[in-house]
Amino acid sequence: MVYNAFKAKDELNIIEEYFELFFNEDMISFNTTIAPVALPLITYIKKENAIIEADKNLDLHGLMLTGLFSNSYPLKINEEASSIGIALHPTALYKLIGYDVSKLKNNHVPLKEVSKDLHHLLLPLFESELKDKIALEAIKNSFKSMPLLIDKHTKNVDQAIKLIRKKEGLLKVSDLLKEIPVSQKTLETTFKRIVGITPGKYMKLFRFIRLMRRYVNQNTKIKDLIFMYDYYDESHFTKDFKLFMRKSPKEYFQEDYIFAKEYLKK
């Protein structure tokens, strides 16, 4: 397996990174659990390859849109496969197509079913031979031709995302309301429509993701991370782990999670 990722510097908060993923014949059949990363994805998968989500027995091919997942999902690779794609900022889809992103939560759909304009814009780029940073720049430039939906609501949600990331999810909705001049109901409604889930659920998910990244990147002990990320105790952490990963920490870490080690390295 080869996984390459290239971070994007994007002042408009559209693209987080461009990635390339290749599974060679030595990894067939490959089964893994995909941890949630709190980002929507647009992925191009060649038709002759087969990447199947085991839960729904869904063939993923062509240009696919993956909404924000709030829990893990199983992935099975049943033949040599390659895919390339972009991870989007949490508010990007709404800015690009004005779509209620909560309708895409925990779901994979062909991009053309959601936005034919975005599909037509991106398909030639993903079908080209461009790679790594050159491909990233080409995709970034392509978005400049699309009018973005940026208003007071997207600006407020962008500010909320920025605060949540700065605090690594270790805050409450009341902390956001001190910085964002709207009511709690307005923030929760607009956040869910633009990002896909409520700010409270997003903070809980983001805290868990930061813990997982720190575990992978710094090899910090889980017991230390439980304390660092304000879990009451190990049972509280285990409850959240099962919520997001759909299995216990012991079950997950006993598996070969080589793929997770790669895409959680940030």
C-alpha positions, 0 to 999 in steps of 0.5 A: 500500500502507498499513501501520499498526502499533500497539505493545502494552504487555502485561505478560502477554507475549501481544500484541506489536502490532496491524497493518492492511495494505491493498493497492490496485488499483495494486499488483496483481499484487504480489510480495514476499518476507516476511522472518521476524520471529520472531513468530507471527501471527493475521491476518484476511483478507476472503474476497473478497480473495486473498492467496496464498503462492506457494510452496504456492499457498495461498489465505489467507482468513478468520482465519489462524494463522501459526506462527513462520517461520525463513526467508522466504516469497514472497507474491503479491497478485492483487487488491485486498486488506486484512487486519488482525491481531496479532503475538503474543509468541513464548510467547503461543500456548502460553500461550493454547492449550497447543499444541506450537508447533513443529508450526506452524513455517513454516506457515499454518493456519486458526485454527479448525483449531488452536483453536476457542475462540480462533477463536470469541473473536477472529472477532467482533472482527476482523469488527467495524469497530474500528480502530487502537488501539481494536481493539488494546485490544478484542483485549487485553481479550478475552484476559483471559477466557481462562485462560493456561497460565503455569508454571515452564516458560513463565516460564523461556522468557519470561526467555530471550526477554527476555535474547535481546532485551536482547542482540540475539541476541548471546549463547550458550545457555550465557549463558542457563543462567547465568540460568535454573536448568535443564539445557540439555536441559530448556531446549532441549526446553521452548523448542522446544515453547513458541516453535517452535524451539530457543534456539540457532536463535532467537538466530541468527534474532533477531540477523539480524532486529535487523541487518535492522531496523537497516539499514532504520531507520538506513540503516547500511551492511551492512559496518558491521552485519556487524561490529556483529553479530559475523559473522566476515566477509561470507561468514559473513553471506551464508551466514546471509542465504541461510539466512533469506531464501533468496536472496543479499543482492545478489538481495534488495536489488536487488528492490523491498522496499517492504513489508519497509521498512514492517513492519521499521520498529520 
